[in-house]
Amino acid sequence: MGKKTVLDQLSYSFPYWEKSPIDALDLLFSDVKTGDLILDPFCGAGSPALAALKKGARVIAGDLNPIAVLLTRVLLQPMGLFAVREDFQRIRDAVADKIQDRYTILCPGCRKKIGFEHLVWKRAGDKESEIYPDAVKAGCIKCGFKGVKPLTGSQAKQQVTLSQAAPENWFPRKKIQGIGKIQSFYVHDQFTRRNLASLADLLHAINRIPPTGSRELFQSVFISILFP
């Protein structure tokens, strides 16, 4: 097992079903020679194509799934580091503060606005469908506070309001077909409204990157967030 390259590490970061390890593929393509032509009609996340290219082969790769084509193209195409940094900064400037403000609270120690790790929710009596935020877990680098703190009535009400805010940007509203034992579902059933609004804002900012930039790279990163 040799030293892993940056491309090897990158191939592991893209999620896909039944993805083969790079090391196993290196053995599978051990007899491939420079200049050989490899056809991969079900390219998945691009690992087989990467292994073949490392051997000096030419590769024709495709897939019925457009996500697979996207992940493979991002994995294999040259990417300018400075352009990626510029596009990342463009995304950050567009949505970072807006998203972070949805997950902030006043520090119990110094009363400065800080981001929190998560809310602790409780049921209202015996009603399973009614829950409310009861406490917050947070850490403050300014005063050193770290732990769980009960929310006041006004703080709990504010968090409920933020959790129920409707997304401003587009997200899929059609039912998605399940696979195997997974039933069909709607995207909005998988997240709180606050999560959904933040993800929709992030995707909107990514899609505003010019096609000639690193848009597809950040789209693949977005997919990795949803399917770790």
N, C-alpha and C positions, 0 to 999 in steps of 0.2 A: 504494500500500500504506500504510494508515494505522497509527496507533499501536495496538499490541496491548493489550487490556484484561486484567484479571486472569482473567476468564472464558475469553478466548482462550488464555492461557497454560495454564490448568487443562485445557482440552480437549486440549492436546497431551500432557498427562501421563498420560492414560488410554490404555492399549494396546488396540488393536483392529485386526482385519484390514482392509486396504484402506480405511483412514480418510482422508477427504478433508480437505485443508488448509482452515482457516477462510477464508483469502484467496480461494481458488477458489470456496468456497460463497457468499461475499459477492457475487461476480460472478454466480453462478448464480441467486441470489434478488434480483437488482437490480430486477426489475419487481414484486416483492412490495410491497403497500401495507399500511398500518396497518389492522387489522381483518380482513385476509384469513385464511382458514382453510387450513392446510397439514396434510396427512395424510402421515405417514412410517411405513409399516408395517414397515420394517426400519431401525430407528433407530441401530443400531451403538453407538458410544460417545456419541452425542448431538450431534455437530457440526452436522448439518443442522438439527436442531431449534433449536440455539443461534443459528445464522445467521438463521433465520426469525424468532425472537423478537426479535432485535436490530433487525429491520425493523418491529417492531410487530405482527406477525401472531400469530394464535392457532394453537396446534399440538396435534395429536393424534399421539402417537408410541407405537410398540410394537415388539415383536420376538419371534420364536420362541425366541431365546436369552435365558434369564433374566439372564445376565451383562450382556448389552447393556441390558436394562431397568434393571438396578441402576446401571450406569455413567451412563446418561442421566439417571436420577432424581437421582443425586448431583450431576451437573454443573449441573442446572437448578434444583433446589430451594434456597430460602434457607437459609443456614447461619449460626448465631450463633458469632462468633469466640470469645467467652468460653466457651461451651459446648464448643467443639472443644478449647480449651486444657485445660479441666477433664477431659474424657474422655481426652485424650492423657496427662495426668498420672496418671490412674487406671490406664491401661494400663502406663505406665512403672513405677509403684509396684508393680504386680502381677508383672511379669516381667523388668524390665531387669537387675537384679542376677543373677537366676537364669540368664539367657541369657549375660550377659557373663562369668560365672564359668566357663562352658564353653570360653571362648576366652582364658584368661589363663595366664600363666607368670611365674616369678620373673625379674626383670630381671637380665641377666648383669653389669650395671654396679653397681647399688645394691641388688640383691636385693629390691626392692619388687615387689609383684604388679602386673603390667601386662597390658593386652590385646595380642594379637599380630595381625599382618596375615594371615599364613598359615603353614602347615607345609610343609616340603619332604619329600616322601615318596620312598623308594627301594625298588626290588625286592630281595627276598631271593634273591640268587644268580640262577639262570636261571629261577626260578619266577615267571611273569607274574602269577599270581593272589595271590601273597604280597608285600605291600608293608608298609613300616614307616616311621614318622616319623623322619627323620634329623637335621633342623635346623629352626629357626624364624626367621622374619623378624619383627622387632618394632622399635618405637621408644619411648623413654621420655622424657617431658617433665620428669621429675624430675632425672635425671643426664645426659641428652643422648645416651644410647646409641641408635644406629640402625644396623641391619644384620642380617646372618644369623649365627646362633650355633648350633653343633652341640648336640644334646640329649644329656644324660647318659642312662644306661640307665634310671634311675628316672623321669626326665622323659618319655622315650619310652613307657615302660609306662603312665604316667598318661594320656598323650594317646591311646593305643590304647584304654584303658578308657573315656575320655570319648567317643571316636568310636563305640564300640559300645553305648553306653547306649540302652536302648529308650525311645521316646517314652512319656510318661505320659498325654498327652491325645490326643483323637481326631484321626485323619487319614484320608483316603479310602483304602480298601483294595481297591476294585473296579478291574478293568482299565479303562483309559480308551481309547476308540476314537481311532485316529490320523486325521490329515487328509492327503490326497494321498500323498506319498512317506513320510510319517511313520508308522511302524508303531504299533500299539497298545502301551500301556505301563502300568506301575504307578507310582504316585507315589513309592513307597519306592525305586524303582530310579533316580530322578533326583537323590537327595541322599544324603549320608552320614547315618548315624543321628543324629549330633550336630546336623547341619543340620535334619533332619526333626523332632527333638525340640524345637528352638528355634522352628521355624515353627509346630508344633502348639501350643506354649505361647502364642505370640503370637496365633494365631487364637482360642484359647480365651479369652484376656483381652479381645480385641475383641468376641467374641460375648456377653460378659457385660455390655457396655454396654447400658443400657435402649433399647428400640426407639425411644423418643421422643427419644433423644440423637443423637449423630453416629456411631452404629454403622455405618451403610451407607457413610459417608465413609471410615472406616478399613478397612472390608472392601474398598473399591475401591483403597485404597492398598496393601493386602495383595496384591491381584491384580496391581498394578503391580510389586511386588517379585518375584513369580513369573514375570511375563512382561514384562520391561523393553523 
